[in-house]
Amino acid sequence: MAGVLAGVAFLRGSNDRVVVVPDVVGVAYEEAAALLYERALRVTPHAVASDDVPAGAVLATDPPPGSALRPGREVRLDVALPAGQLAPTTVPRLVGMTSVAAATDALERAGLALGRWVRIHLDAPADVVLAQSPAAGATVGRGAAVDLVVSLGPRSTLSFLPDLVGLPLADALSLARVAGLSDAQVVVERLATDLAQRDVVLSQSLAPHRDFVVADAMLRLIVADEAVAPPAPDGLPVLGGLSEAEARALAVGFDVRVQYVAESGLPDGVVGQSLGPGARPADGPLVLTVNARPVRIPRPVVEVVVRQPAPRELPYLWFVEGGIPLVLAEVTATTLEGERFVVERIAVSGGGRVEGVWRTTYPGVVRFDLTLNGQPYGVPLRVP
């Protein structure tokens, strides 16, 4: 039979005419080859790993359908075969690679493809490959997919501090350590004043009962230094607690310089002076530390409006990162009461996006979630 077909191809090829490559994509290989032989064209099969179409189906032709050829020319047919039926190859080691792109290049060089990959928080640099399946060294068919687990980096540790103002310095430092702060993350500054006992915390830079990221935090404590001595019978008096104008009036003849601070834990006015009581103008410049506390902003009046049920269109949008194969995307909407609705199911691949509008009469906040092949993907969206 093969000899007869070859003879027909030769006779027709000698004819000075042109034939058109038929569209055989999706057709079984045997049927596609017969159609090409009928047009006096030669056929060369090329196996391609694919689990998306039935085994033996034609995925593409080269030249493509519709091309005009002389009889006797060769047409390559890309034929789908399951990955396990192709020539065996060895899975390379991907664990430890610093990016998904590097792992993809290594897989392509081995004749393999990137399968599913997920990201998790772990004490490892971001984008490092943590695990793979199949394991390195395994023998699989060319075109098989290899799944990856990739690091998102360490999860940020949150903590908080209580109100430290008024506490002894030793107690404040102990509480800072309990909150996860190292000694290098705490800065202690002393302020001479007779308004508080020595070594008592006057202010703190991290607001009490507010979450902060431990790794990025710095705590600044202003602590009372020893009290200023009683005023000397003559010379410079104690200026603490006075206004700047009053202090200047009592420091006639001195080279007065002023530095301003804004500390809510200290009173207004002068809270420190560089020269002690009894000092003379000849002793040098007089530096006054003046506290100008921030003006408290009145709390706004909040008006609550209860939204009534009415038709609404709530949009959602996610971008799918490149390199992800064709997967099933499912969008769900969840109300504040916990009711869950399936909004959309579509097929999507890397570089695409999942976008749409959910029409509802629900008046409250709605959370949209996206899953790819049943696995959570991206950040949930909240629409008020």
TORKOL-4160 file (C-alpha; in steps of 0.2 Angstrom, whole numbers, padded with zeros to 4 digits, m for minus):
384
<pt num="1" X="0000" Y="0000" Z="0000"/>
<pt num="2" X="0014" Y="0012" Z="0005"/>
<pt num="3" X="0022" Y="0008" Z="m0012"/>
<pt num="4" X="0006" Y="0012" Z="m0022"/>
<pt num="5" X="0004" Y="0028" Z="m0012"/>
<pt num="6" X="0023" Y="0033" Z="m0016"/>
<pt num="7" X="0020" Y="0029" Z="m0034"/>
<pt num="8" X="0004" Y="0040" Z="m0035"/>
<pt num="9" X="0014" Y="0054" Z="m0026"/>
<pt num="10" X="0028" Y="0053" Z="m0039"/>
<pt num="11" X="0016" Y="0053" Z="m0054"/>
<pt num="12" X="0007" Y="0068" Z="m0047"/>
<pt num="13" X="0022" Y="0077" Z="m0042"/>
<pt num="14" X="0029" Y="0077" Z="m0060"/>
<pt num="15" X="0013" Y="0086" Z="m0065"/>
<pt num="16" X="0017" Y="0105" Z="m0066"/>
<pt num="17" X="0003" Y="0111" Z="m0054"/>
<pt num="18" X="0000" Y="0117" Z="m0037"/>
<pt num="19" X="m0009" Y="0109" Z="m0022"/>
<pt num="20" X="m0016" Y="0117" Z="m0006"/>
<pt num="21" X="m0012" Y="0110" Z="0011"/>
<pt num="22" X="m0029" Y="0105" Z="0019"/>
<pt num="23" X="m0034" Y="0110" Z="0037"/>
<pt num="24" X="m0031" Y="0094" Z="0046"/>
<pt num="25" X="m0028" Y="0101" Z="0064"/>
<pt num="26" X="m0038" Y="0090" Z="0076"/>
<pt num="27" X="m0040" Y="0076" Z="0064"/>
<pt num="28" X="m0032" Y="0059" Z="0068"/>
<pt num="29" X="m0015" Y="0056" Z="0061"/>
<pt num="30" X="m0020" Y="0042" Z="0049"/>
<pt num="31" X="m0034" Y="0051" Z="0042"/>
<pt num="32" X="m0023" Y="0067" Z="0040"/>
<pt num="33" X="m0009" Y="0058" Z="0032"/>
<pt num="34" X="m0021" Y="0050" Z="0019"/>
<pt num="35" X="m0028" Y="0067" Z="0014"/>
<pt num="36" X="m0011" Y="0073" Z="0011"/>
<pt num="37" X="m0006" Y="0058" Z="0001"/>
<pt num="38" X="m0021" Y="0061" Z="m0010"/>
<pt num="39" X="m0014" Y="0078" Z="m0014"/>
<pt num="40" X="0003" Y="0070" Z="m0019"/>
<pt num="41" X="0012" Y="0077" Z="m0003"/>
<pt num="42" X="0024" Y="0068" Z="0008"/>
<pt num="43" X="0021" Y="0067" Z="0026"/>
<pt num="44" X="0033" Y="0067" Z="0041"/>
<pt num="45" X="0026" Y="0065" Z="0058"/>
<pt num="46" X="0033" Y="0074" Z="0074"/>
<pt num="47" X="0027" Y="0069" Z="0091"/>
<pt num="48" X="0023" Y="0083" Z="0103"/>
<pt num="49" X="0018" Y="0080" Z="0122"/>
<pt num="50" X="0000" Y="0086" Z="0125"/>
<pt num="51" X="m0013" Y="0080" Z="0137"/>
<pt num="52" X="m0026" Y="0093" Z="0131"/>
<pt num="53" X="m0032" Y="0084" Z="0115"/>
<pt num="54" X="m0034" Y="0065" Z="0111"/>
<pt num="55" X="m0018" Y="0055" Z="0108"/>
<pt num="56" X="m0014" Y="0054" Z="0089"/>
<pt num="57" X="m0023" Y="0070" Z="0085"/>
<pt num="58" X="m0014" Y="0083" Z="0074"/>
<pt num="59" X="m0009" Y="0099" Z="0083"/>
<pt num="60" X="m0002" Y="0109" Z="0069"/>
<pt num="61" X="0006" Y="0107" Z="0051"/>
<pt num="62" X="0021" Y="0115" Z="0043"/>
<pt num="63" X="0018" Y="0123" Z="0031"/>
<pt num="64" X="0002" Y="0129" Z="0039"/>
<pt num="65" X="m0016" Y="0125" Z="0031"/>
<pt num="66" X="m0019" Y="0134" Z="0015"/>
<pt num="67" X="m0001" Y="0135" Z="0009"/>
<pt num="68" X="0001" Y="0132" Z="m0009"/>
<pt num="69" X="0014" Y="0118" Z="m0013"/>
<pt num="70" X="0021" Y="0109" Z="m0028"/>
<pt num="71" X="0016" Y="0090" Z="m0028"/>
<pt num="72" X="0029" Y="0079" Z="m0019"/>
<pt num="73" X="0034" Y="0093" Z="m0006"/>
<pt num="74" X="0035" Y="0087" Z="0012"/>
<pt num="75" X="0022" Y="0092" Z="0026"/>
<pt num="76" X="0026" Y="0090" Z="0044"/>
<pt num="77" X="0012" Y="0085" Z="0056"/>
<pt num="78" X="0014" Y="0088" Z="0074"/>
<pt num="79" X="0005" Y="0074" Z="0083"/>
<pt num="80" X="m0001" Y="0074" Z="0101"/>
<pt num="81" X="0005" Y="0060" Z="0112"/>
<pt num="82" X="0004" Y="0059" Z="0131"/>
<pt num="83" X="0020" Y="0065" Z="0140"/>
<pt num="84" X="0024" Y="0048" Z="0147"/>
<pt num="85" X="0024" Y="0040" Z="0129"/>
<pt num="86" X="0038" Y="0051" Z="0122"/>
<pt num="87" X="0057" Y="0048" Z="0124"/>
<pt num="88" X="0063" Y="0047" Z="0142"/>
<pt num="89" X="0073" Y="0061" Z="0150"/>
<pt num="90" X="0080" Y="0065" Z="0167"/>
<pt num="91" X="0072" Y="0078" Z="0178"/>
<pt num="92" X="0085" Y="0091" Z="0183"/>
<pt num="93" X="0088" Y="0098" Z="0200"/>
<pt num="94" X="0078" Y="0114" Z="0202"/>
<pt num="95" X="0078" Y="0116" Z="0222"/>
<pt num="96" X="0088" Y="0131" Z="0227"/>
<pt num="97" X="0086" Y="0140" Z="0210"/>
<pt num="98" X="0083" Y="0158" Z="0213"/>
<pt num="99" X="0068" Y="0161" Z="0201"/>
<pt num="100" X="0054" Y="0153" Z="0192"/>
<pt num="101" X="0062" Y="0159" Z="0176"/>
<pt num="102" X="0078" Y="0150" Z="0179"/>
<pt num="103" X="0069" Y="0134" Z="0183"/>
<pt num="104" X="0059" Y="0135" Z="0167"/>
<pt num="105" X="0075" Y="0137" Z="0157"/>
<pt num="106" X="0082" Y="0122" Z="0165"/>
<pt num="107" X="0066" Y="0112" Z="0161"/>
<pt num="108" X="0066" Y="0117" Z="0143"/>
<pt num="109" X="0084" Y="0112" Z="0141"/>
<pt num="110" X="0079" Y="0095" Z="0147"/>
<pt num="111" X="0064" Y="0094" Z="0136"/>
<pt num="112" X="0051" Y="0096" Z="0150"/>
<pt num="113" X="0038" Y="0109" Z="0154"/>
<pt num="114" X="0033" Y="0120" Z="0170"/>
<pt num="115" X="0018" Y="0113" Z="0178"/>
<pt num="116" X="0008" Y="0120" Z="0193"/>
<pt num="117" X="0018" Y="0131" Z="0205"/>
<pt num="118" X="0013" Y="0139" Z="0222"/>
<pt num="119" X="0021" Y="0151" Z="0233"/>
<pt num="120" X="0022" Y="0150" Z="0252"/>
<pt num="121" X="0030" Y="0160" Z="0266"/>
<pt num="122" X="0045" Y="0152" Z="0273"/>
<pt num="123" X="0062" Y="0157" Z="0281"/>
<pt num="124" X="0070" Y="0158" Z="0264"/>
<pt num="125" X="0074" Y="0172" Z="0251"/>
<pt num="126" X="0059" Y="0176" Z="0240"/>
<pt num="127" X="0058" Y="0167" Z="0223"/>
<pt num="128" X="0069" Y="0153" Z="0229"/>
<pt num="129" X="0063" Y="0136" Z="0223"/>
<pt num="130" X="0059" Y="0125" Z="0239"/>
<pt num="131" X="0052" Y="0109" Z="0232"/>
<pt num="132" X="0049" Y="0100" Z="0215"/>
<pt num="133" X="0038" Y="0085" Z="0209"/>
<pt num="134" X="0044" Y="0074" Z="0201"/>
<pt num="135" X="0060" Y="0074" Z="0211"/>
<pt num="136" X="0077" Y="0078" Z="0203"/>
<pt num="137" X="0085" Y="0062" Z="0195"/>
<pt num="138" X="0068" Y="0055" Z="0191"/>
<pt num="139" X="0065" Y="0048" Z="0173"/>
<pt num="140" X="0050" Y="0054" Z="0164"/>
<pt num="141" X="0044" Y="0056" Z="0146"/>
<pt num="142" X="0049" Y="0072" Z="0137"/>
<pt num="143" X="0036" Y="0085" Z="0138"/>
<pt num="144" X="0031" Y="0080" Z="0155"/>
<pt num="145" X="0026" Y="0094" Z="0168"/>
<pt num="146" X="0036" Y="0097" Z="0184"/>
<pt num="147" X="0027" Y="0106" Z="0198"/>
<pt num="148" X="0036" Y="0118" Z="0210"/>
<pt num="149" X="0034" Y="0126" Z="0227"/>
<pt num="150" X="0042" Y="0144" Z="0228"/>
<pt num="151" X="0046" Y="0155" Z="0243"/>
<pt num="152" X="0037" Y="0171" Z="0246"/>
<pt num="153" X="0050" Y="0175" Z="0259"/>
<pt num="154" X="0048" Y="0176" Z="0278"/>
<pt num="155" X="0031" Y="0181" Z="0285"/>
<pt num="156" X="0033" Y="0199" Z="0293"/>
<pt num="157" X="0032" Y="0197" Z="0312"/>
<pt num="158" X="0020" Y="0210" Z="0320"/>
<pt num="159" X="0020" Y="0216" Z="0338"/>
<pt num="160" X="0015" Y="0231" Z="0349"/>
<pt num="161" X="0020" Y="0240" Z="0365"/>
<pt num="162" X="0009" Y="0246" Z="0380"/>
<pt num="163" X="0010" Y="0264" Z="0386"/>
<pt num="164" X="0027" Y="0266" Z="0393"/>
<pt num="165" X="0026" Y="0284" Z="0398"/>
<pt num="166" X="0028" Y="0286" Z="0417"/>
<pt num="167" X="0037" Y="0269" Z="0419"/>
<pt num="168" X="0054" Y="0267" Z="0426"/>
<pt num="169" X="0067" Y="0265" Z="0411"/>
<pt num="170" X="0072" Y="0247" Z="0417"/>
<pt num="171" X="0053" Y="0242" Z="0416"/>
<pt num="172" X="0051" Y="0250" Z="0399"/>
<pt num="173" X="0066" Y="0241" Z="0392"/>
<pt num="174" X="0060" Y="0224" Z="0398"/>
<pt num="175" X="0043" Y="0227" Z="0390"/>
<pt num="176" X="0052" Y="0232" Z="0373"/>
<pt num="177" X="0062" Y="0215" Z="0374"/>
<pt num="178" X="0046" Y="0206" Z="0377"/>
<pt num="179" X="0038" Y="0214" Z="0361"/>
<pt num="180" X="0053" Y="0207" Z="0351"/>
<pt num="181" X="0064" Y="0223" Z="0350"/>
<pt num="182" X="0083" Y="0220" Z="0352"/>
<pt num="183" X="0094" Y="0232" Z="0362"/>
<pt num="184" X="0100" Y="0239" Z="0345"/>
<pt num="185" X="0082" Y="0244" Z="0341"/>
<pt num="186" X="0080" Y="0255" Z="0356"/>
<pt num="187" X="0087" Y="0272" Z="0358"/>
<pt num="188" X="0087" Y="0281" Z="0375"/>
<pt num="189" X="0088" Y="0300" Z="0376"/>
<pt num="190" X="0089" Y="0309" Z="0392"/>
<pt num="191" X="0081" Y="0326" Z="0396"/>
<pt num="192" X="0086" Y="0336" Z="0411"/>
<pt num="193" X="0070" Y="0342" Z="0420"/>
<pt num="194" X="0064" Y="0344" Z="0438"/>
<pt num="195" X="0046" Y="0340" Z="0433"/>
<pt num="196" X="0048" Y="0321" Z="0434"/>
<pt num="197" X="0059" Y="0308" Z="0444"/>
<pt num="198" X="0075" Y="0303" Z="0436"/>
<pt num="199" X="0075" Y="0288" Z="0424"/>
<pt num="200" X="0056" Y="0289" Z="0421"/>
<pt num="201" X="0050" Y="0288" Z="0403"/>
<pt num="202" X="0043" Y="0304" Z="0397"/>
<pt num="203" X="0038" Y="0299" Z="0379"/>
<pt num="204" X="0040" Y="0285" Z="0367"/>
<pt num="205" X="0041" Y="0286" Z="0348"/>
<pt num="206" X="0030" Y="0270" Z="0344"/>
<pt num="207" X="0012" Y="0273" Z="0348"/>
<pt num="208" X="0005" Y="0262" Z="0362"/>
<pt num="209" X="m0006" Y="0247" Z="0357"/>
<pt num="210" X="m0002" Y="0250" Z="0338"/>
<pt num="211" X="0004" Y="0235" Z="0328"/>
<pt num="212" X="0022" Y="0237" Z="0320"/>
<pt num="213" X="0033" Y="0226" Z="0310"/>
<pt num="214" X="0047" Y="0220" Z="0322"/>
<pt num="215" X="0061" Y="0219" Z="0309"/>
<pt num="216" X="0058" Y="0237" Z="0304"/>
<pt num="217" X="0054" Y="0246" Z="0320"/>
<pt num="218" X="0065" Y="0258" Z="0330"/>
<pt num="219" X="0059" Y="0264" Z="0348"/>
<pt num="220" X="0065" Y="0281" Z="0354"/>
<pt num="221" X="0063" Y="0284" Z="0373"/>
<pt num="222" X="0065" Y="0301" Z="0381"/>
<pt num="223" X="0069" Y="0299" Z="0399"/>
<pt num="224" X="0070" Y="0311" Z="0413"/>
<pt num="225" X="0088" Y="0315" Z="0419"/>
<pt num="226" X="0092" Y="0320" Z="0437"/>
<pt num="227" X="0082" Y="0335" Z="0443"/>
<pt num="228" X="0089" Y="0353" Z="0441"/>
<pt num="229" X="0097" Y="0360" Z="0457"/>
<pt num="230" X="0088" Y="0374" Z="0466"/>
<pt num="231" X="0092" Y="0391" Z="0459"/>
<pt num="232" X="0107" Y="0399" Z="0465"/>
<pt num="233" X="0106" Y="0416" Z="0474"/>
<pt num="234" X="0112" Y="0425" Z="0459"/>
<pt num="235" X="0116" Y="0421" Z="0441"/>
<pt num="236" X="0105" Y="0411" Z="0429"/>
<pt num="237" X="0089" Y="0404" Z="0438"/>
<pt num="238" X="0080" Y="0388" Z="0434"/>
<pt num="239" X="0070" Y="0391" Z="0418"/>
<pt num="240" X="0061" Y="0375" Z="0417"/>
<pt num="241" X="0042" Y="0377" Z="0415"/>
<pt num="242" X="0043" Y="0395" Z="0409"/>
<pt num="243" X="0037" Y="0401" Z="0392"/>
<pt num="244" X="0051" Y="0405" Z="0379"/>
<pt num="245" X="0047" Y="0424" Z="0382"/>
<pt num="246" X="0049" Y="0422" Z="0401"/>
<pt num="247" X="0065" Y="0413" Z="0400"/>
<pt num="248" X="0073" Y="0425" Z="0388"/>
<pt num="249" X="0068" Y="0439" Z="0400"/>
<pt num="250" X="0077" Y="0431" Z="0414"/>
<pt num="251" X="0092" Y="0427" Z="0403"/>
<pt num="252" X="0097" Y="0445" Z="0399"/>
<pt num="253" X="0115" Y="0446" Z="0393"/>
<pt num="254" X="0116" Y="0427" Z="0388"/>
<pt num="255" X="0119" Y="0421" Z="0370"/>
<pt num="256" X="0102" Y="0412" Z="0370"/>
<pt num="257" X="0099" Y="0399" Z="0357"/>
<pt num="258" X="0083" Y="0389" Z="0356"/>
<pt num="259" X="0079" Y="0371" Z="0350"/>
<pt num="260" X="0061" Y="0365" Z="0348"/>
<pt num="261" X="0054" Y="0348" Z="0352"/>
<pt num="262" X="0036" Y="0342" Z="0350"/>
<pt num="263" X="0033" Y="0329" Z="0363"/>
<pt num="264" X="0015" Y="0325" Z="0369"/>
<pt num="265" X="0022" Y="0318" Z="0386"/>
<pt num="266" X="0030" Y="0335" Z="0391"/>
<pt num="267" X="0022" Y="0351" Z="0396"/>
<pt num="268" X="0023" Y="0366" Z="0385"/>
<pt num="269" X="0037" Y="0379" Z="0387"/>
<pt num="270" X="0055" Y="0377" Z="0392"/>
<pt num="271" X="0060" Y="0359" Z="0397"/>
<pt num="272" X="0079" Y="0360" Z="0397"/>
<pt num="273" X="0093" Y="0372" Z="0398"/>
<pt num="274" X="0112" Y="0369" Z="0394"/>
<pt num="275" X="0118" Y="0380" Z="0408"/>
<pt num="276" X="0114" Y="0376" Z="0426"/>
<pt num="277" X="0108" Y="0388" Z="0439"/>
<pt num="278" X="0121" Y="0402" Z="0444"/>
<pt num="279" X="0129" Y="0402" Z="0427"/>
<pt num="280" X="0136" Y="0418" Z="0420"/>
<pt num="281" X="0135" Y="0425" Z="0402"/>
<pt num="282" X="0154" Y="0422" Z="0401"/>
<pt num="283" X="0151" Y="0403" Z="0403"/>
<pt num="284" X="0145" Y="0402" Z="0385"/>
<pt num="285" X="0129" Y="0401" Z="0375"/>
<pt num="286" X="0113" Y="0396" Z="0383"/>
<pt num="287" X="0103" Y="0383" Z="0374"/>
<pt num="288" X="0085" Y="0382" Z="0378"/>
<pt num="289" X="0075" Y="0366" Z="0374"/>
<pt num="290" X="0057" Y="0372" Z="0371"/>
<pt num="291" X="0042" Y="0360" Z="0369"/>
<pt num="292" X="0028" Y="0365" Z="0357"/>
<pt num="293" X="0016" Y="0350" Z="0359"/>
<pt num="294" X="0005" Y="0347" Z="0343"/>
<pt num="295" X="m0012" Y="0354" Z="0344"/>
<pt num="296" X="m0025" Y="0340" Z="0347"/>
<pt num="297" X="m0036" Y="0339" Z="0332"/>
<pt num="298" X="m0054" Y="0336" Z="0337"/>
<pt num="299" X="m0062" Y="0319" Z="0334"/>
<pt num="300" X="m0073" Y="0320" Z="0318"/>
<pt num="301" X="m0092" Y="0316" Z="0320"/>
<pt num="302" X="m0095" Y="0300" Z="0311"/>
<pt num="303" X="m0112" Y="0299" Z="0302"/>
<pt num="304" X="m0118" Y="0281" Z="0299"/>
<pt num="305" X="m0129" Y="0278" Z="0284"/>
<pt num="306" X="m0137" Y="0261" Z="0283"/>
<pt num="307" X="m0137" Y="0256" Z="0264"/>
<pt num="308" X="m0153" Y="0249" Z="0258"/>
<pt num="309" X="m0154" Y="0234" Z="0246"/>
<pt num="310" X="m0153" Y="0240" Z="0228"/>
<pt num="311" X="m0146" Y="0234" Z="0211"/>
<pt num="312" X="m0127" Y="0236" Z="0211"/>
<pt num="313" X="m0113" Y="0231" Z="0199"/>
<pt num="314" X="m0097" Y="0226" Z="0209"/>
<pt num="315" X="m0082" Y="0224" Z="0198"/>
<pt num="316" X="m0067" Y="0212" Z="0201"/>
<pt num="317" X="m0050" Y="0210" Z="0192"/>
<pt num="318" X="m0035" Y="0199" Z="0194"/>
<pt num="319" X="m0020" Y="0198" Z="0183"/>
<pt num="320" X="m0013" Y="0180" Z="0181"/>
<pt num="321" X="0006" Y="0179" Z="0182"/>
<pt num="322" X="0016" Y="0173" Z="0167"/>
<pt num="323" X="0021" Y="0155" Z="0166"/>
<pt num="324" X="0005" Y="0147" Z="0172"/>
<pt num="325" X="m0002" Y="0134" Z="0161"/>
<pt num="326" X="m0021" Y="0133" Z="0156"/>
<pt num="327" X="m0030" Y="0132" Z="0172"/>
<pt num="328" X="m0048" Y="0133" Z="0178"/>
<pt num="329" X="m0052" Y="0150" Z="0187"/>
<pt num="330" X="m0066" Y="0151" Z="0199"/>
<pt num="331" X="m0072" Y="0168" Z="0206"/>
<pt num="332" X="m0083" Y="0168" Z="0222"/>
<pt num="333" X="m0092" Y="0182" Z="0231"/>
<pt num="334" X="m0094" Y="0181" Z="0250"/>
<pt num="335" X="m0106" Y="0192" Z="0260"/>
<pt num="336" X="m0103" Y="0199" Z="0278"/>
<pt num="337" X="m0115" Y="0185" Z="0284"/>
<pt num="338" X="m0105" Y="0172" Z="0276"/>
<pt num="339" X="m0116" Y="0168" Z="0261"/>
<pt num="340" X="m0105" Y="0162" Z="0247"/>
<pt num="341" X="m0109" Y="0163" Z="0228"/>
<pt num="342" X="m0100" Y="0156" Z="0213"/>
<pt num="343" X="m0098" Y="0171" Z="0201"/>
<pt num="344" X="m0088" Y="0164" Z="0187"/>
<pt num="345" X="m0079" Y="0149" Z="0180"/>
<pt num="346" X="m0067" Y="0152" Z="0166"/>
<pt num="347" X="m0051" Y="0144" Z="0158"/>
<pt num="348" X="m0036" Y="0156" Z="0160"/>
<pt num="349" X="m0017" Y="0154" Z="0157"/>
<pt num="350" X="m0002" Y="0165" Z="0162"/>
<pt num="351" X="m0002" Y="0183" Z="0155"/>
<pt num="352" X="m0021" Y="0183" Z="0155"/>
<pt num="353" X="m0033" Y="0191" Z="0167"/>
<pt num="354" X="m0049" Y="0187" Z="0176"/>
<pt num="355" X="m0061" Y="0202" Z="0175"/>
<pt num="356" X="m0080" Y="0204" Z="0177"/>
<pt num="357" X="m0095" Y="0212" Z="0186"/>
<pt num="358" X="m0106" Y="0204" Z="0198"/>
<pt num="359" X="m0124" Y="0210" Z="0198"/>
<pt num="360" X="m0132" Y="0210" Z="0215"/>
<pt num="361" X="m0144" Y="0219" Z="0227"/>
<pt num="362" X="m0134" Y="0215" Z="0243"/>
<pt num="363" X="m0130" Y="0231" Z="0252"/>
<pt num="364" X="m0115" Y="0227" Z="0262"/>
<pt num="365" X="m0097" Y="0224" Z="0259"/>
<pt num="366" X="m0093" Y="0209" Z="0247"/>
<pt num="367" X="m0076" Y="0199" Z="0247"/>
<pt num="368" X="m0071" Y="0192" Z="0230"/>
<pt num="369" X="m0059" Y="0177" Z="0230"/>
<pt num="370" X="m0050" Y="0169" Z="0215"/>
<pt num="371" X="m0044" Y="0150" Z="0214"/>
<pt num="372" X="m0034" Y="0142" Z="0201"/>
<pt num="373" X="m0038" Y="0124" Z="0199"/>
<pt num="374" X="m0045" Y="0125" Z="0217"/>
<pt num="375" X="m0030" Y="0133" Z="0224"/>
<pt num="376" X="m0031" Y="0151" Z="0231"/>
<pt num="377" X="m0023" Y="0164" Z="0220"/>
<pt num="378" X="m0019" Y="0183" Z="0222"/>
<pt num="379" X="m0026" Y="0194" Z="0236"/>
<pt num="380" X="m0045" Y="0194" Z="0240"/>
<pt num="381" X="m0054" Y="0210" Z="0234"/>
<pt num="382" X="m0066" Y="0219" Z="0246"/>
<pt num="383" X="m0079" Y="0230" Z="0238"/>
<pt num="384" X="m0089" Y="0241" Z="0250"/>
